[in-house]
């Protein structure tokens, strides 16, 4: 694919404190897509996180923001990816990266069983049948 004509970030998360009406943080949602990193014009260039040009499902808990990279369903170069990240809700800092078996295709959900919290996300792709993936801390 060709490089997008717009400078990155191509996908981002913007957190706003609705009580104060102030910007809390803005971060790129996703790493550099391999097709961008491999472009000959970028050989030897250290690239920061660029985000993915995709709508990604988000979930906010008391202290964390969970964000996938999206399903890649729009056919955009670099769209989507199989990562789900947990960010510190106050700063946007990545606290965990979890590789999913396929791209995120639905909004993350949360539930608790016997005091243990789970995050569930729908995944799928052209070569991967749809499924639900449940994640929890050990």
N, C-alpha and C positions, 0 to 999 in steps of 0.2 A: 504494500500500500504506500501511498504518498504521504508526506508529512502534512498535517493540518495547516491551514493558512493562518490560524490564530495562535498566538503565543500561549504557552501553558500558564497556569494550570488548566487542563481540559476537563477536569472534574474536581469539584471542591465541596467542602463542608464549611458552612458559615454558621457559627453559634452566636446568638443574640440573647442578651439578658432582657427578657420582656418586661421585667419590673422597672428597669432603668432605661430601656430603649437604647442600650449600648452594645457595640460589637465586643464579643468576648474573645473569639479567635476565628481565624480562617485557615484551613489546611487543605492541601491537595489530597484528594481521595483516591489513592492507588499509586503504585509505583510506575515507572516508565515502562510502556509496553515494549516487548522484545523487538517488534518491527521498527520502532522509533530508535531504540538503542543501536540496532544494527545498520541504520542508514549511513551510507558512506560519508555524507556531509558532516556527520557527528562523530566520526572516528576520533578517539582520543579526548573527547569532551566529557568532563564530569557532569552528569545530569542530575539535578535534584529530582525529588518526587514530582511527577507531572500530573498525576490524577488520570482517571479514565473518563472518556467522553460518554458517559452513560448515566442513566437514572439508577441510583442504588437505594435499596431499602435500609432505613435506619431504625434503631431502637434505643431509647434512652431509659436507663435505670437510675437508681438513686445516685450512683457515683460514676457510671460508665455510659459511654456512647458506643453502640455497636454499629458498624458500617461494612457492608459488602461492597464489591466493585461493580455489581450489576451483572445482568445476564448476557450482555453482548448481543441482544436481540435487534438492535438498530442497524447492524451491519457497518458500523463506523470503524475505521482503522483504529485499533487499540481499545475498542469498546469492551467492557466487561472483564471479568477475571474471577478465578476461583478462591479469592482470599476474603476472609471475614476478620475484621480488626476490632479490638476493644480499645477505645480511647479514654483517657481521663476526661471526664465531663467538664471539668473546670479549665483545662489547659489545651486539650486536643492531643496531648502526647500519647503515642501508641504504647499501650501496656501489654498487649498480646496480639499475635498474628496467628491465625488458624487457617491452614489450607483446607479448603473444602474439596470433595470429590468431583465437583463440577461448578459451573458458575451459579451465583445466586439468582433465583428467578422469582422470589417472593419476599415479602416483608418478614424480618425476624419477629419471632413471638417469644414470650417468656411465660413460664409457669413454675410452680414449686410443688415438690412432693416431700413430705416429712421434713420440711425446713430447708431442703436443698433446691437451689434455683437452677433451672435449665433454660437454655436459649435454643430455639428450634428455627431452622431456616430451610426453605424449599430450594432445591438445586436441580439442575438438569442442563441438557444441551443436545446438539444434534447426534452425538455418539454416546449419550448418557441418559437413560430413562429418568424421568422425574422421581424425586424421592425427598423425604424429610430427613434432615440431619439434626440430631439433638446433641447439645454440648453442655458440659457442666464441669466445675472444678472437682478434682478428685477428693 
